[in-house]
Amino acid sequence: MRKSNKWARAISILREFEEKCGTPDSKLKQVADAMTVEMHAGLASEGGSKLKMLITYVDNLPTGDEAGVFYALDLGGTNFRVLRVQLGGKDGGIIHQEFAEASIPPSLMVGTSDALFDYIAAELAKFVAEEEEKFHQPDGKQRELGFTFSFPVMQTSINSGTIMRWTKGFSIDDAVGQDVVGELTKAMKRKGVDMRVSALVNDTVGTLAGGKYRHKDVAVAVILGTGTNAAYVERVQAIPKWHGPVPKSGEMVINMEWGNFRSSHLPLTEYDHALDNESLNPGEQIFEKMTSGMYLGEILRRVLLRVAEEAGIFGDEVPPKLKNPFVLRTPDMSAMHHDTSSDLKIVGDKLKDILEISNTSLKTRRLVVEFCNIVATRGARLAAAGVLGILKKMGRDTPRQGGPERTVIAMDGGLYEHYTEYSTCLENSLKELLGEELAASIVFVHSNDGSGIGAALLAASHSMYLEE
């Protein structure tokens, strides 16, 4: 009797969780409307919304005509990369690309600004020192770098910006309020690197640029990786807080910082509230905490811990490892969710390897997969609602006369790229929300490596040698 009671308790926790995480279309439309409202508010005035709606100073996205050798530095999370891209001009495309990657030691994620940027500049120095002669710049010409810095920055020009706060597990207090390009430039000087930062870009803006280089109809970029964000092209007329000159294009790329979106319509559970309360940034990045790779596995861990405590599905003892925050990573959750073996062997292996839970029953493994599905589906559908909010703001959510215009959405990030159940659910959900006629005009492209190649392309389209 005791066993069946416990199983009944496990199922009731599952059903309650499923209900609390519910995202019917009607709710997603409310979330999309709330996103649109917040976008308007964020464009109207600084601090007018949870959405920063940052002005990027990018008013000319790459055209495809750019030529020369350009560099990019991509600091997006726990890893960073240095890239070199050779562009062939009109119809030449990307002739050559090469990159080096390094991970950031955890101590530097919570250390000082100098320590972090010295570490990065040293890697840049190494990369340049090893380069072939054919990539050397002509005499008197400085190497130009696009710097992708995927944290909230108050941009002050195309190549300067103040660090507003850290996300994604970083916390470097003495860097907040500093010009991030100034910090990098000082470090490059200290390390003897002769390079000029010609564009400071957010990874999402880089994704937009990389997408635009290949597909002229790209209008929106979304990153779903460790964190999440979106950027899109706005008409300058629709940005009341912009007081600068109207650019020739009449357009401006907006970096939404949409991870910080929140609304009463978001289906938050007790597990989300607990995760948020115990996080480095309580009350911030609520949308990100429901949708992005840093957190999905942790939401899963929290609900599994609850089931282990109350229904003993992993034996009489609660597995000690299950009590460790962030021990269950989203790639592990994805691997379990995608397990198609008849005995769910991968689920069994993951539970054993990560949580030290051996010989789980098939019934228990199936339950774990159901929890994966609930967490991933909610995240993906909320991300789709966010995209719908942007399309509404752009007036692309209703059919035009003469048929709808093609809207290409440039996507990037490990979560989108590797978690197939998630990305498929997101794309299908958006198309359902838009309806058949409009769905046909929406195209998702994987704009791979916007944060690297995209930044190099923006360095090219904002080169100081362009006028010559």
N, C-alpha and C positions, 0 to 999 in steps of 0.2 A: 504493500500500500504506500509506504513511505516514498518509494522510488517514483511511482506514478504521480504522486502529489508534487514532488519536486519538478518533474517534467512539466506538469500543468503550470507550475509557477514560471518556469522558463518560457513557455509558450505565451503566458499572459504578459510577461515583460516584453517579449518580441512584439506582440500585437499592439500593446500600448505605445511602444517606441515607433512602430510603423504609423500609427495614427497621428502621433505628435509630429512626425517628420513629413506628414502628408503634404503634397504639392499639387492639388487639383488645378486644372487650367485657370479656373476663376481666381484662385489665390495668386498664381503666377502673373496674371494680368494686373492684379493689385500691386504686386511687387514691381512690375514694369512701370506702371503709372507713377509709383512712388519714386522710382529711379529718375524718371523724366522730370518730375517736380524738383527733386534735389539737384538735378543738372542745371535747371533754370536758376535756382537759388544760388548755386555755386558760381555761375557765370555772372550773376548780377553784382556780387560784392565779395571781397575777401572775407572769409569766415562766415559767409552766409549760409553754409551748408556743411554737413558731415563730409560731403564730396568736395575736395579741394579745387577741382576743375582748373588745374594749373596751366597757365599760359606757357608754352614751350619755346616760343620765339622761332619755331620752325614754320616758315611760311612758304618754303619752296622744297617740296619733297623731290627726291631724285627723279630724273627724266629718262635715264638710260643712256644719256650722252656723255656721262662723266668719264674722264680718262686719267690714268696715272697710278702711282702706288700710294696706298693709304693704310693707316693702321687703326686698330680698335683695341680698346681695353674694356673688358666686360666684367664688372663686379656686380654680381646679381644675387649672391647668397653665399653659401659655404664654399663655392669654388669661384675662381676667376680665370679668365683667359686673355691672352694677347694674340692678336691676329694681324696678318698682313694680307692685303687684298690688292691685286693688280686689275685695274679696270681698262677695258679696251675701247672706250668711246662708243660712238653711235654704232649699234648692231654688233659691237665687239663683246659685250657682256663681261662677265667675270672671267678673266684669263687664268688667273692663278690665285689660290688662297692657301694659307698655311697658318697653323696656330699652335700655341703651347698652353698647357693648362696646369694650374696648381691649386691645391686646396688651402684654405685659410686655417691656420692652427686655432683651435677653440680659444686659446688665451688671447689671441689678437682680436677676437670678436667682441671682447669686453675690456680691451686695454685702452691705450691712448691713440690719438689720431696719428702722431708721428710714427709710432710703431707699425700701425697698419699700412700707412702709405709708403714707408721705407721698404717694407716687405714687398709691396707691389712694384715699386720703382726698380728694385733690385732684379725682379723677374723680367721687367721690361728691358733693362740693361743687358741681361743675358740673351734675350731673344734677338735684340738688334746686333749684338756682338757676333752672333753666329750666322748672320744673314749673308747670302751670296751677293757678289759684286753687282750683278745685274739689277738688284733692287735698290742700290744706293741712289740717293737723290743727286741731281745735278749740283754743281758748286753753288754755294750761296742760298740753296733752297732747303728750308727746314722740313723735316718730316712732320706730317700732320696726323693727328690722332682724334678719333671719335671716342669719347669716354662715356660708356654706358654705366650709369650709377643707378641701380634699381631700388632706390629708397626715396622717401619723400624729400623733394628739394624745391625751394622757392627759386625758380629760375630768374636771373636778373638780366641775362642777355643770352645769345646763342651759345656762348662759351663761358658762362659763369652762373653760379647758383649756390644758395645757402642751404646747408643741411638742416631740415626742419625737425626730423626725429628719425630714430632707427626702427626697423621692423625685422621680422624673420630671425630673431635670436641674437641680433647685434645690439650692443648697448655701449656706445663710446661717447661719454658725456662731453669731453672737451672738444669734440668735433661739431657738436650741435651749435648752429649759429655761424659756423665758418663757411667760407667759399670752398666748395669741394675741389674746384679746379685749382685754386690757389694752394690748397693742401697737397694735391698731387704734383703741381708744378714745383713747389719747394722741394718735395721729396726727389723728383727727377733731377733737379739741380744738385742735390746732395749726392745722388748716385751717378752723376755725370751723363745723364741721358739728354741728348739734344733733340727735343721734340716739342711741338706746340699743340695744345689742345684746341682744335678748331670747332668742335661741337660737343656740348654736354647733352647727352640724351638719356632718356629713361628707356629701359629695355622695351617697353611697349611701343614707344615712338619709333625705336629702331625696327621693331617688327613691322610697323606700319610702312616705314621707308623701304625695308627689304621687300615687302609685299608689293608696294607701288612700283618698284624697279622692274618687277616681272609682270604685274597685272595692273593695267592702268585704272581699272574700276575699283581698286581697294579703297574702302572708305572708313573701315573700322579695324582695329587690331585688338586682340584679346590674348593675354598671357595667362595660362593656367599651369603653374609649376609649383615650386615651394610656396610662393605667394601668388596673388592674382591681381591683375590690373587691366584697364582698357584705355585706349586712346582713339580719337576719331578726328576727322576734319570738320571744323566749324566755320561758318561765315563770320567774318570779323564784326559785321553789323549786329550779330546776335550775341556779342560779348560786351555787355554794358560796362564791365570793369576794365576793359582795355582802353587806355587813354593815349596809347602811342599812335604813330602814323599808320594809316591804312596801307598794308603791304600791297604790292602790285597784283598779287594773286587774289586779293580780297579774302583770303582764307588764312586760318591759323590752326595748327594742330593743338588739341587740348589733351593733356594728360589728366585723366579723371581721378586717379588714385581711388578707384572704386572699391578697393578692399575695405575701405572705412565706411562704406554705405551701411546704414541700418534703418530699419523700418519696423513698425508694429506688426506688419504683415509677415515678417520672416518667421518661419515655423521653428522657433527655438525650443529646445528641450532642457531638462534639468542637467543633462550631460554637457550641453553647450555652456550653460551658465557656470557650471563648476570649472570647466576648461578655461573659460574666460577669466573667472575670479583668480585662478592660480597662475595665469599667464604673466609674461613680462609686461604686457600692456593692457591691463583690465579696462574694459569699456571701449577699447579701440579695435579697429579691423574686424568687426563682427561678421561682415559678409565674407571676408577672407577666411575666417575661422570656420565657416560652414561649407566652403567650396574648394579650398586649396590643399595642395599636397602636404603641406607641413602639418595639417590638422586632421585630415580624414581618418588616418590610422589611429590617432589619439582618441577621437570620438568613439571609434570601434572598441578600443581598449577599455574605455570607461564603461561602456554598456556591457561588454563581456565580463568585466570585473563584477558588475552588479549581478549578473546572472550566476557567476561563480559563487558569489557570497550568499545569494538568496535561494538558488536552486541547485547548488552543488554539481553543476554539469561537468566539471573537471575533477570530480572526486570530492571526498569529504573535506580535504584541506584546500584552501584557496591557494592556487599557485603563486608563490612569492613574487616571481618575475612579473606577473600580471599587475602588480601594484606599482611598477616603475613607470612614471610618466614618459611618454614618447618611445617606449621600448618597441611598440608595434608601429612600424613605418608604413606609409601609404604604398610603397612598392610591394611590400609583403601582403598587404590587404588586397592589392590588385592581383597578385599571383594566386591568392586563395579564391578570389571572385571569378577568375578566369579558368579555374581548374575544371577540366571536362572529363577527367578520368572517372570510371564507374565507382571507384571506392574513395574518390576525393583524396588521392594520395598526397597531392601537393599541400592541401589543407592540413593533413595529418603531419607532414614533414615540417611545415612552418610552425605549427603549434608546439611540436617537439623541439625544434632547433631554437626558436626564439623564446618560448615561454616555458620550456622544459616540461611540457605536458605530454606524456606518452600514452600509447594505446587508447586514443579517443574512439568512441563508437561512430559509425557512419551517420547515425541520427544526430549526434553532436556536431559533426563536421558540417552536415547540411544546415544546421541551425546557424553556425558561424557564417556560412556563405549567405544566408538570408540577411543577417545583420550587415554584412559587407554591401549587399545590394541596396538596402534601405539607405545607408549612409551615402553611398556613391550616387544613387538616383536623386536624392534630395539635393546634393551638391550640384550635380549636372543640370538639373531642371532650374535651380535658382540662377545658375550662370546663364542659362538660356533666357530667363526672364530679364536679366541684366542687359543682355544684348538687345532684346526687344525694346527695352527702355531707351537705348541709344538710337535704334532705328526710328522710334516714335519721335524723338527729339529732332532727328534729321528729316522728318517727314517722309520716311521710306517705309512706313508701316501700312500704307493704304495704296491701292493700285492707282497708277497714273493714267491719264488719257493716252492712248497710243501704246498701252501696255507698260508694265513696270520696268524701270531701269534696272540693269544688272547691278547687284550689290555684292562685292567680294569682301569677305571677312577673313583677314589674315590672322591665323591662330599659331601660337607657339607655346612651348613649355613642356616639361617632362610629363606632367599629369595628362595633358591633352594627347601627347604623342604616344605614351606607353599604356595608358589605362583605357583600353579600347571600349569597355562597357560604358565608361564615363563619357568619352567623346561622342560615341554613337548616340547615347541618350541625349546629350546636349543638342546635337544637330537635329535629331528627330523632333525633340521637344520644341525647338524654335520654329521648325517648319509647320508643326501642328498648330502652334499659336498664331502663325501668320496666315494660315489657310492656303489652300492648294494653289491659287493663282499666284500669290506672292512667293510662295515657297520655291516655285520654279526659277525665280530670278535671284535667289540667294545662293551664293557659292562659298563654301569654306575652302580656303587653301592653307596648307601647312607651310607657313612662311618660315622655313627652318632657319634658325640662327639669326633672327632679327637683331638680337642684342649684340651680336658680333659683326656680321656683315652689314647689317642695317646701320650700325654706328659708323663703320668705315664709309658707307655710301653717303651718310650725312656729313662726314668730315669732307668728303669730295664735293658735295653740293654746297658746302659753306667754306670752301677753301679760300685762303686770303690771296691765292694766286689766280683766282678765276677771272679777275678784271683784266689781267695782263694780256 
